[in-house]
Amino acid sequence: MSTQSAAHPTSLQNPAVPVTAQLAAAWTSFMFLYIYVDYLTLYKPGVVDDILDGVVWEFEITQTFAASALASVAVPILMIVLSATLPARVNRVLNLVVAVLYIPYSAFNLVGEQWLVYYGLGLGLELVLLGFIIRAAWAWPRTSSVPAEDAATTRRAQVTT
């Protein structure tokens, strides 16, 4: 067993995290934030009374409203599993498209709001996560494709030496 000297501490390894795991983690963080912004809104005076009266913001609570709300939450929820399982090319494109579309969708929370600090903080954090998703998907590592004849030539050179 070896002991480490206090004068020479070792560095921690920083293993590479696959892009798919980065994207799934970012969408998971986005979902926690997305849900908690809505959940904590229930503490805003008058919100629960409006819900009991059948209204959310300006919208009447109907089956259509509930289905639309579920669909809007389902997209980022599904992005968690899709980011971890889809093939790279489809995964990259889907993450870019969905993240870009969710920027204005998330900004909708600020429209007509009086609680700008609260919703502004929520939007700012959501934008940071969406920006991370866009950056990670945009910079997805690529492998170089080597033509078959070049690969064969390289392989023959390695065998003969």
Backbone as a chain_set.jsonl record, in Angstrom:
{"seq": "MSTQSAAHPTSLQNPAVPVTAQLAAAWTSFMFLYIYVDYLTLYKPGVVDDILDGVVWEFEITQTFAASALASVAVPILMIVLSATLPARVNRVLNLVVAVLYIPYSAFNLVGEQWLVYYGLGLGLELVLLGFIIRAAWAWPRTSSVPAEDAATTRRAQVTT", "coords": {"N": [[0.846, -1.162, 0.0], [0.587, 2.178, -0.838], [1.436, 5.413, 0.362], [0.328, 8.793, 0.277], [2.125, 11.777, -0.034], [1.778, 14.76, 1.821], [2.823, 16.985, 0.699], [2.776, 16.505, -2.001], [0.107, 16.293, -3.388], [-2.184, 14.276, -5.246], [-3.657, 14.754, -8.487], [-7.107, 14.992, -9.24], [-8.875, 12.813, -11.382], [-10.486, 13.748, -14.352], [-12.772, 12.422, -15.944], [-13.887, 12.028, -19.321], [-17.168, 12.963, -20.189], [-19.738, 11.424, -21.911], [-21.398, 12.938, -24.714], [-24.091, 12.334, -24.969], [-24.83, 11.719, -22.327], [-24.32, 14.186, -21.134], [-26.264, 15.762, -22.402], [-28.653, 14.454, -21.614], [-28.484, 14.873, -18.849], [-28.591, 17.673, -18.778], [-31.162, 18.159, -19.84], [-32.627, 16.924, -17.826], [-32.042, 18.571, -15.644], [-33.158, 20.905, -16.655], [-35.853, 20.136, -16.67], [-36.382, 19.825, -13.902], [-36.116, 22.487, -13.087], [-38.049, 23.737, -14.731], [-40.424, 22.535, -13.835], [-40.364, 23.26, -11.1], [-40.472, 26.064, -11.201], [-43.09, 26.414, -12.069], [-44.402, 25.056, -9.97], [-43.673, 26.521, -7.628], [-44.941, 28.844, -8.24], [-47.473, 28.491, -7.314], [-47.438, 29.516, -4.776], [-47.733, 32.17, -5.067], [-49.708, 34.937, -4.308], [-53.191, 34.556, -4.785], [-53.102, 32.758, -6.906], [-53.829, 30.042, -6.373], [-56.499, 30.44, -5.7], [-57.461, 31.334, -8.178], [-57.048, 29.002, -9.68], [-58.809, 27.278, -8.37], [-61.109, 28.528, -9.168], [-61.102, 27.787, -11.758], [-59.296, 28.845, -13.612], [-56.189, 29.444, -15.191], [-53.636, 31.657, -15.429], [-54.692, 33.439, -18.046], [-56.243, 31.539, -19.084], [-58.945, 29.278, -19.38], [-59.472, 26.42, -17.417], [-59.598, 23.516, -18.97], [-60.161, 20.325, -20.546], [-58.695, 20.431, -22.889], [-56.848, 22.467, -22.274], [-55.458, 21.177, -20.17], [-54.405, 18.943, -21.536], [-52.763, 20.261, -23.363], [-50.94, 21.488, -21.615], [-49.772, 19.204, -20.505], [-48.586, 18.138, -22.814], [-46.718, 20.151, -23.324], [-44.954, 19.836, -21.208], [-44.22, 17.245, -21.578], [-42.51, 17.163, -23.79], [-39.776, 18.169, -23.092], [-39.378, 16.228, -21.113], [-39.38, 13.813, -22.533], [-37.117, 14.346, -24.026], [-35.046, 13.77, -22.331], [-34.773, 10.926, -22.219], [-34.594, 10.442, -24.977], [-32.254, 11.811, -25.65], [-30.384, 10.201, -24.506], [-30.582, 7.851, -25.923], [-31.009, 7.95, -28.74], [-29.608, 7.659, -32.107], [-26.519, 9.318, -32.979], [-26.589, 11.378, -35.096], [-29.366, 11.989, -35.497], [-30.007, 12.584, -32.864], [-28.414, 14.845, -32.331], [-29.513, 16.792, -34.126], [-32.207, 16.846, -33.261], [-31.926, 17.74, -30.59], [-30.838, 20.295, -31.032], [-32.957, 21.559, -32.459], [-35.215, 21.34, -30.677], [-34.254, 22.628, -28.339], [-33.75, 25.231, -29.313], [-36.365, 25.967, -30.04], [-37.563, 25.982, -27.533], [-36.592, 28.249, -26.314], [-38.022, 30.767, -26.984], [-40.469, 29.813, -26.091], [-40.088, 29.371, -23.362], [-39.591, 31.986, -22.619], [-42.089, 33.054, -22.673], [-43.152, 33.0, -20.124], [-42.527, 35.429, -18.978], [-44.213, 37.298, -20.07], [-46.381, 39.857, -19.437], [-46.063, 39.634, -16.69], [-45.85, 40.462, -13.201], [-44.076, 39.683, -11.32], [-41.201, 39.948, -11.958], [-38.576, 39.48, -11.065], [-38.609, 36.884, -9.963], [-39.67, 35.259, -12.144], [-37.883, 36.109, -14.075], [-35.427, 35.187, -13.074], [-35.939, 32.435, -13.174], [-36.298, 32.152, -15.979], [-33.774, 33.007, -16.846], [-32.077, 30.986, -15.798], [-33.152, 28.771, -17.132], [-32.502, 29.505, -19.747], [-29.711, 29.393, -19.629], [-29.338, 26.628, -19.324], [-30.569, 25.716, -21.712], [-28.872, 26.955, -23.533], [-26.512, 25.57, -22.947], [-27.284, 23.026, -23.822], [-27.665, 23.507, -26.561], [-25.053, 24.257, -27.273], [-23.601, 21.902, -26.596], [-24.798, 20.021, -28.31], [-24.279, 21.219, -30.802], [-21.491, 21.179, -30.905], [-20.915, 18.517, -31.105], [-18.779, 15.756, -30.964], [-16.935, 14.589, -33.766], [-16.137, 11.82, -35.91], [-13.47, 11.103, -38.066], [-13.926, 10.225, -41.397], [-12.412, 7.723, -43.183], [-11.476, 6.986, -46.428], [-12.004, 3.736, -47.895], [-9.888, 2.68, -49.441], [-7.672, 4.172, -48.556], [-7.584, 3.348, -45.905], [-6.998, 0.642, -46.229], [-4.448, 0.799, -47.412], [-3.016, 2.026, -45.324], [-3.259, 0.033, -43.404], [-1.874, -2.102, -44.649], [0.666, -0.984, -44.652], [1.198, -0.923, -41.951], [1.306, -3.625, -41.341], [3.481, -4.553, -42.823], [5.649, -3.309, -41.632]], "CA": [[0.0, 0.0, 0.0], [1.406, 3.395, -0.889], [0.844, 6.569, 1.026], [0.559, 10.04, -0.443], [2.767, 12.831, 0.738], [0.973, 15.981, 1.88], [3.466, 17.982, -0.158], [2.528, 16.165, -3.395], [-1.224, 15.691, -3.558], [-2.463, 13.856, -6.621], [-4.772, 15.429, -9.142], [-8.285, 14.172, -9.492], [-9.134, 12.58, -12.791], [-11.705, 14.35, -14.872], [-13.087, 11.591, -17.115], [-14.777, 12.623, -20.322], [-18.567, 12.569, -20.082], [-20.291, 11.363, -23.263], [-22.344, 14.006, -25.06], [-25.455, 11.876, -24.681], [-25.047, 11.868, -20.881], [-24.39, 15.625, -20.869], [-27.573, 16.241, -22.854], [-29.689, 13.898, -20.735], [-28.382, 15.573, -17.559], [-29.058, 19.051, -18.964], [-32.629, 18.127, -19.956], [-33.147, 16.595, -16.498], [-31.955, 19.822, -14.868], [-34.164, 21.807, -17.231], [-37.178, 19.704, -16.213], [-36.54, 20.199, -12.493], [-36.322, 23.936, -13.047], [-39.316, 23.985, -15.412], [-41.514, 22.13, -12.938], [-40.339, 24.033, -9.859], [-40.965, 27.428, -11.455], [-44.561, 26.313, -12.046], [-44.85, 24.65, -8.643], [-43.528, 27.626, -6.677], [-45.929, 29.859, -8.607], [-48.661, 28.26, -6.491], [-47.313, 30.32, -3.563], [-48.031, 33.55, -5.414], [-51.07, 35.245, -3.856], [-54.284, 34.543, -5.743], [-52.979, 31.713, -7.931], [-54.637, 28.883, -6.001], [-57.907, 30.857, -5.832], [-57.784, 31.318, -9.612], [-57.133, 27.606, -10.103], [-60.08, 26.765, -7.845], [-62.16, 29.132, -9.991], [-61.027, 27.205, -13.097], [-58.511, 29.683, -14.526], [-54.735, 29.539, -15.052], [-53.321, 32.896, -16.136], [-55.916, 33.905, -18.712], [-56.832, 30.379, -19.746], [-59.904, 28.461, -18.658], [-58.973, 25.055, -17.25], [-60.422, 22.544, -19.686], [-59.397, 19.153, -20.946], [-57.748, 20.891, -23.909], [-55.771, 23.156, -21.567], [-54.67, 20.179, -19.439], [-53.659, 18.156, -22.525], [-51.71, 21.143, -23.892], [-49.938, 21.632, -20.562], [-49.067, 17.927, -20.442], [-47.739, 18.049, -24.01], [-45.596, 21.081, -23.204], [-44.021, 19.274, -20.243], [-43.775, 15.945, -22.089], [-41.413, 17.301, -24.759], [-38.474, 18.075, -22.438], [-39.268, 14.952, -20.394], [-38.957, 12.821, -23.518], [-35.762, 14.669, -24.48], [-34.093, 13.112, -21.427], [-34.532, 9.562, -22.698], [-34.165, 10.485, -26.377], [-30.851, 12.241, -25.68], [-29.544, 9.086, -24.07], [-30.777, 6.629, -26.701], [-31.062, 8.108, -30.203], [-28.328, 7.717, -32.821], [-25.876, 10.635, -32.874], [-27.036, 12.388, -36.066], [-30.742, 12.368, -35.158], [-29.933, 13.148, -31.523], [-27.859, 16.2, -32.444], [-30.497, 17.656, -34.782], [-33.383, 16.983, -32.398], [-31.569, 18.598, -29.462], [-30.716, 21.676, -31.521], [-34.287, 22.079, -32.807], [-36.075, 21.477, -29.498], [-33.703, 23.658, -27.451], [-33.99, 26.541, -29.928], [-37.803, 26.256, -29.944], [-37.945, 26.224, -26.146], [-36.166, 29.579, -25.855], [-39.176, 31.691, -26.923], [-41.534, 29.194, -25.302], [-39.772, 29.66, -21.959], [-39.698, 33.436, -22.431], [-43.513, 33.355, -22.522], [-43.444, 33.197, -18.696], [-42.33, 36.829, -18.588], [-45.228, 38.153, -20.681], [-47.398, 40.422, -18.561], [-45.849, 39.273, -15.289], [-45.411, 41.477, -12.254], [-42.985, 39.087, -10.556], [-40.12, 39.845, -12.929], [-37.369, 38.915, -10.459], [-38.823, 35.439, -9.874], [-39.743, 34.654, -13.474], [-36.642, 36.448, -14.767], [-34.418, 34.231, -12.602], [-36.292, 31.14, -13.77], [-35.993, 32.202, -17.406], [-32.323, 33.072, -17.003], [-31.515, 29.654, -15.565], [-33.581, 27.92, -18.241], [-31.713, 29.88, -20.928], [-28.356, 28.848, -19.446], [-29.401, 25.193, -19.636], [-30.833, 25.56, -23.145], [-27.627, 27.321, -24.203], [-25.594, 24.433, -22.782], [-27.77, 21.953, -24.696], [-27.356, 23.905, -27.939], [-23.595, 24.194, -27.442], [-23.168, 20.503, -26.567], [-25.26, 19.367, -29.534], [-23.597, 21.832, -31.938], [-20.078, 20.786, -30.881], [-20.865, 17.061, -30.982], [-17.531, 15.257, -31.567], [-17.072, 13.849, -35.02], [-15.044, 10.927, -36.266], [-13.111, 11.324, -39.467], [-14.176, 9.059, -42.227], [-11.256, 7.435, -44.032], [-11.884, 6.145, -47.558], [-11.598, 2.339, -47.737], [-8.574, 2.427, -50.055], [-6.661, 4.735, -47.665], [-7.513, 2.486, -44.724], [-6.305, -0.582, -46.626], [-3.04, 1.158, -47.595], [-2.468, 2.242, -43.994], [-3.211, -1.269, -42.739], [-0.777, -2.854, -45.259], [1.928, -0.378, -44.196], [1.408, -1.317, -40.561], [1.612, -5.062, -41.326], [4.795, -4.784, -43.398], [6.724, -2.744, -40.818]], "C": [[0.898, 1.233, 0.0], [0.676, 4.519, -0.172], [1.201, 7.81, 0.239], [1.193, 11.044, 0.49], [1.879, 14.068, 0.706], [1.535, 17.055, 0.962], [3.169, 17.734, -1.633], [1.15, 15.513, -3.551], [-1.436, 15.314, -5.028], [-3.642, 14.634, -7.17], [-5.93, 14.466, -9.293], [-8.442, 13.989, -10.99], [-10.446, 13.242, -13.166], [-12.086, 13.571, -16.127], [-14.06, 12.3, -18.048], [-16.193, 12.073, -20.143], [-19.139, 12.541, -21.502], [-21.325, 12.467, -23.491], [-23.767, 13.585, -24.732], [-25.785, 12.016, -23.197], [-25.133, 13.344, -20.501], [-25.765, 16.17, -21.241], [-28.696, 15.73, -21.967], [-29.676, 14.604, -19.381], [-28.898, 17.002, -17.681], [-30.577, 19.095, -19.094], [-33.277, 17.778, -18.615], [-33.135, 17.833, -15.614], [-32.999, 20.817, -15.347], [-35.553, 21.434, -16.709], [-37.401, 20.029, -14.743], [-36.859, 21.687, -12.379], [-37.701, 24.3, -13.601], [-40.494, 23.682, -14.477], [-41.536, 22.984, -11.674], [-40.753, 25.485, -10.056], [-42.491, 27.415, -11.421], [-45.073, 25.965, -10.651], [-44.793, 25.817, -7.654], [-44.447, 28.798, -7.007], [-47.203, 29.7, -7.782], [-48.632, 29.075, -5.197], [-47.591, 31.796, -3.821], [-49.485, 33.836, -5.011], [-52.09, 35.242, -5.004], [-54.241, 33.408, -6.749], [-53.864, 30.516, -7.608], [-56.126, 29.226, -6.107], [-58.342, 30.846, -7.298], [-57.932, 29.888, -10.116], [-58.447, 26.991, -9.62], [-61.28, 27.329, -8.596], [-62.102, 28.654, -11.439], [-60.223, 28.014, -14.094], [-57.024, 29.583, -14.177], [-54.297, 30.637, -15.998], [-54.617, 33.423, -16.746], [-56.725, 32.746, -19.277], [-57.795, 29.642, -18.831], [-59.349, 27.038, -18.581], [-59.992, 24.099, -17.857], [-59.556, 21.325, -19.979], [-58.349, 19.531, -21.987], [-56.568, 21.603, -23.257], [-54.86, 22.146, -20.868], [-53.833, 19.343, -20.403], [-52.515, 18.983, -23.12], [-50.59, 21.313, -22.874], [-49.115, 20.347, -20.438], [-48.128, 17.774, -21.638], [-46.52, 18.957, -23.887], [-44.55, 20.582, -22.215], [-43.439, 17.962, -20.778], [-42.59, 16.071, -23.039], [-40.048, 17.277, -24.06], [-38.288, 16.792, -21.627], [-38.777, 13.873, -21.361], [-37.548, 13.084, -24.03], [-34.704, 14.031, -23.578], [-33.753, 11.727, -21.971], [-34.064, 9.56, -24.152], [-32.701, 10.887, -26.496], [-29.902, 11.112, -25.306], [-29.594, 7.896, -25.014], [-30.733, 6.782, -28.215], [-29.673, 8.043, -30.832], [-27.823, 9.164, -32.896], [-26.451, 11.684, -33.819], [-28.442, 12.9, -35.74], [-30.77, 13.09, -33.813], [-29.478, 14.601, -31.578], [-28.899, 17.163, -33.02], [-31.697, 17.903, -33.874], [-33.088, 17.892, -31.203], [-31.439, 20.054, -29.882], [-32.09, 22.292, -31.773], [-35.128, 22.329, -31.558], [-35.558, 22.576, -28.573], [-33.941, 25.056, -28.014], [-35.47, 26.918, -29.829], [-38.24, 26.566, -28.52], [-37.462, 27.565, -25.608], [-37.34, 30.556, -25.858], [-40.329, 31.13, -26.092], [-41.324, 29.471, -23.821], [-39.936, 31.146, -21.657], [-41.151, 33.872, -22.248], [-43.883, 33.614, -21.064], [-43.307, 34.65, -18.26], [-43.437, 37.756, -19.103], [-46.271, 38.568, -19.65], [-47.219, 40.116, -17.089], [-45.404, 40.456, -14.453], [-44.229, 40.96, -11.426], [-41.782, 38.866, -11.473], [-38.844, 39.248, -12.342], [-37.487, 37.392, -10.438], [-38.803, 34.784, -11.254], [-38.499, 34.957, -14.301], [-35.52, 35.509, -14.365], [-34.684, 32.855, -13.206], [-35.944, 31.091, -15.244], [-34.489, 32.223, -17.634], [-31.665, 31.714, -16.822], [-31.91, 28.675, -16.668], [-32.772, 28.224, -19.497], [-30.277, 29.374, -20.833], [-28.349, 27.363, -19.813], [-29.66, 24.95, -21.119], [-29.598, 25.924, -23.961], [-26.597, 26.206, -24.113], [-25.986, 23.301, -23.728], [-27.42, 22.269, -26.152], [-25.859, 23.781, -28.204], [-23.104, 22.748, -27.505], [-23.576, 19.774, -27.845], [-24.512, 19.911, -30.754], [-22.157, 21.323, -32.045], [-19.904, 19.272, -30.755], [-19.589, 16.556, -31.658], [-17.804, 14.424, -32.815], [-15.894, 12.893, -35.172], [-14.733, 11.179, -37.73], [-13.374, 10.049, -40.234], [-12.993, 8.91, -43.181], [-11.748, 6.573, -45.185], [-11.294, 4.738, -47.42], [-10.215, 2.082, -48.317], [-7.445, 3.0, -49.187], [-6.489, 3.873, -46.422], [-6.753, 1.213, -45.043], [-4.815, -0.324, -46.797], [-2.361, 1.335, -46.25], [-2.295, 0.916, -43.276], [-2.065, -2.118, -43.297], [0.561, -2.322, -44.786], [2.224, -0.796, -42.767], [1.84, -2.78, -40.479], [3.034, -5.294, -41.811], [5.921, -4.219, -42.546], [6.913, -3.479, -39.525]], "O": [[1.861, 1.306, 0.763], [-0.553, 4.551, -0.118], [2.255, 7.873, -0.393], [0.833, 11.141, 1.663], [1.293, 14.385, -0.329], [0.804, 17.932, 0.503], [3.294, 18.651, -2.444], [1.052, 14.315, -3.815], [-0.917, 15.972, -5.93], [-4.503, 15.107, -6.429], [-5.735, 13.261, -9.456], [-8.173, 14.903, -11.77], [-11.391, 13.28, -12.377], [-11.772, 13.991, -17.241], [-14.929, 13.059, -17.62], [-16.387, 10.87, -19.967], [-19.037, 13.533, -22.223], [-22.033, 12.872, -22.568], [-24.562, 14.4, -24.265], [-26.904, 12.391, -22.847], [-25.932, 13.715, -19.641], [-26.358, 16.944, -20.491], [-29.596, 16.488, -21.606], [-30.734, 14.9, -18.826], [-29.576, 17.491, -16.777], [-31.218, 19.975, -18.519], [-34.356, 18.279, -18.3], [-34.11, 18.11, -14.915], [-33.644, 21.49, -14.544], [-36.338, 22.311, -16.348], [-38.49, 20.464, -14.368], [-37.771, 22.083, -11.653], [-38.429, 25.086, -12.995], [-41.429, 24.473, -14.353], [-42.607, 23.389, -11.221], [-41.336, 26.079, -9.15], [-43.113, 28.292, -10.82], [-46.074, 26.525, -10.202], [-45.755, 26.067, -6.929], [-44.703, 29.649, -6.154], [-47.932, 30.67, -7.574], [-49.676, 29.303, -4.586], [-47.674, 32.584, -2.88], [-50.384, 33.062, -5.339], [-51.868, 35.849, -6.051], [-55.253, 33.121, -7.388], [-54.578, 30.026, -8.482], [-56.923, 28.4, -6.552], [-59.446, 30.409, -7.624], [-58.84, 29.594, -10.894], [-59.115, 26.273, -10.364], [-62.335, 26.698, -8.66], [-62.931, 29.047, -12.259], [-60.436, 27.891, -15.301], [-56.65, 29.631, -13.005], [-54.541, 30.575, -17.202], [-55.534, 33.81, -16.022], [-57.776, 32.955, -19.881], [-57.503, 29.409, -17.658], [-58.821, 26.516, -19.563], [-61.088, 23.904, -17.331], [-58.361, 21.313, -19.686], [-57.236, 19.005, -21.966], [-55.419, 21.378, -23.637], [-53.636, 22.244, -20.959], [-52.668, 19.062, -20.119], [-51.424, 18.461, -23.353], [-49.414, 21.286, -23.237], [-47.896, 20.404, -20.282], [-46.993, 17.326, -21.48], [-45.42, 18.585, -24.295], [-43.367, 20.882, -22.374], [-42.301, 17.61, -20.467], [-41.747, 15.175, -23.09], [-39.22, 16.433, -24.404], [-37.162, 16.319, -21.471], [-37.866, 13.111, -21.038], [-36.852, 12.15, -24.427], [-33.584, 13.782, -24.023], [-32.582, 11.398, -22.16], [-33.215, 8.748, -24.519], [-31.982, 10.365, -27.348], [-28.752, 11.082, -25.745], [-28.743, 7.011, -24.928], [-30.44, 5.81, -28.911], [-28.676, 8.337, -30.173], [-28.612, 10.109, -32.877], [-26.772, 12.787, -33.377], [-28.673, 14.109, -35.712], [-31.473, 14.087, -33.649], [-30.077, 15.475, -30.952], [-29.134, 18.232, -32.457], [-32.151, 19.039, -33.734], [-33.919, 18.726, -30.845], [-31.885, 20.95, -29.164], [-32.357, 23.416, -31.349], [-35.692, 23.411, -31.398], [-36.348, 23.377, -28.073], [-34.295, 25.969, -27.269], [-35.791, 28.075, -29.559], [-39.184, 27.329, -28.314], [-37.894, 27.976, -24.532], [-37.636, 31.134, -24.812], [-41.073, 31.883, -25.464], [-42.277, 29.773, -23.103], [-40.369, 31.519, -20.566], [-41.409, 34.953, -21.719], [-44.821, 34.362, -20.789], [-43.913, 35.055, -17.269], [-43.578, 38.879, -18.618], [-46.956, 37.726, -19.068], [-48.147, 40.321, -16.307], [-44.682, 41.334, -14.923], [-43.463, 41.76, -10.889], [-41.393, 37.727, -11.73], [-38.102, 38.573, -13.055], [-36.563, 36.692, -10.851], [-38.019, 33.869, -11.504], [-38.102, 34.147, -15.139], [-34.74, 35.076, -15.213], [-33.766, 32.191, -13.688], [-35.364, 30.114, -15.718], [-33.985, 31.532, -18.519], [-30.795, 31.332, -17.604], [-31.101, 27.847, -17.089], [-32.396, 27.309, -20.23], [-29.691, 28.973, -21.838], [-27.46, 26.899, -20.526], [-29.039, 24.073, -21.719], [-29.306, 25.278, -24.968], [-25.892, 25.924, -25.082], [-25.126, 22.689, -24.361], [-26.938, 21.404, -26.884], [-25.449, 23.26, -29.241], [-22.289, 22.404, -28.361], [-22.795, 19.001, -28.399], [-24.149, 19.143, -31.646], [-21.665, 21.066, -33.144], [-18.843, 18.805, -30.339], [-19.339, 16.895, -32.815], [-18.772, 13.667, -32.89], [-14.809, 13.123, -34.64], [-15.63, 11.436, -38.533], [-13.079, 8.946, -39.774], [-12.626, 9.847, -43.89], [-12.371, 5.536, -44.956], [-10.198, 4.578, -46.884], [-9.439, 1.329, -47.729], [-6.379, 2.393, -49.087], [-5.371, 3.688, -45.941], [-5.953, 0.747, -44.232], [-3.997, -1.141, -46.373], [-1.248, 0.848, -46.049], [-1.284, 0.701, -42.607], [-1.358, -2.78, -42.537], [1.49, -3.092, -44.542], [3.384, -1.001, -42.41], [2.659, -3.134, -39.631], [3.733, -6.149, -41.267], [7.07, -4.623, -42.729], [7.783, -3.12, -38.732]]}, "num_chains": 1, "name": "protein.A"}
